[in-house]
């Protein structure tokens, strides 16, 4: 019971973190001209933060199965 509640809290935090990552004020910081691994910084930020959120969610869900 406590374990599932902790998992739900962690997933809720990751949801809020995702809302913060994809919100306009933070996205405007990366909306610049330039090149980062062959792509614009905004696209690199979107793909990198999306990947980080997926990895963190998988870690939270899989760590529950101890």
C-alpha positions as CSV (number, residue, x, y, z in Angstrom):
1,X,0.0,0.0,0.0
2,X,2.7,2.5,1.0
3,X,4.8,1.4,-2.0
4,X,2.0,2.1,-4.5
5,X,1.4,5.5,-2.9
6,X,5.1,6.4,-3.3
7,X,5.0,5.3,-6.9
8,X,1.9,7.4,-7.6
9,X,3.6,10.4,-6.0
10,X,6.7,9.9,-8.0
11,X,4.7,9.7,-11.2
12,X,2.8,12.8,-10.3
13,X,6.1,14.6,-9.8
14,X,7.3,13.5,-13.2
15,X,4.1,14.7,-14.8
16,X,4.6,18.1,-13.2
17,X,8.3,18.1,-14.2
18,X,7.2,17.3,-17.8
19,X,4.7,20.3,-17.7
20,X,7.6,22.5,-16.6
21,X,9.9,21.1,-19.3
22,X,7.4,21.8,-22.1
23,X,6.1,25.1,-20.9
24,X,6.7,28.3,-22.9
25,X,9.2,30.2,-20.7
26,X,11.6,27.4,-20.6
27,X,11.2,26.5,-24.3
28,X,11.9,30.1,-25.3
29,X,15.4,29.8,-23.7
30,X,16.3,27.1,-26.3
31,X,14.6,28.8,-29.3
32,X,17.8,30.2,-30.6
33,X,19.7,29.8,-33.8
34,X,22.6,27.4,-33.7
35,X,23.5,23.8,-34.0
36,X,23.6,21.1,-31.3
37,X,24.5,17.6,-32.7
38,X,23.2,18.7,-36.1
39,X,19.8,20.0,-35.0
40,X,18.4,23.2,-33.6
41,X,18.7,23.6,-29.8
42,X,14.9,23.6,-29.3
43,X,14.6,20.2,-31.0
44,X,17.5,18.8,-29.0
45,X,15.9,20.1,-25.8
46,X,12.5,18.5,-26.8
47,X,13.9,15.2,-27.7
48,X,16.4,15.1,-24.7
49,X,13.8,16.0,-22.1
50,X,11.2,13.7,-23.6
51,X,13.7,10.8,-23.5
52,X,14.7,11.7,-19.9
53,X,11.1,11.6,-18.8
54,X,10.5,8.3,-20.4
55,X,13.6,6.8,-18.8
56,X,12.6,8.1,-15.4
57,X,9.0,6.9,-15.7
58,X,10.3,3.4,-16.7
59,X,12.7,3.4,-13.7
60,X,9.9,4.4,-11.3
61,X,7.5,1.8,-12.6
62,X,10.1,-1.0,-12.8
63,X,11.5,-0.3,-9.4
64,X,8.1,-1.0,-7.8
65,X,8.4,-4.7,-8.7
66,X,11.2,-5.4,-6.2
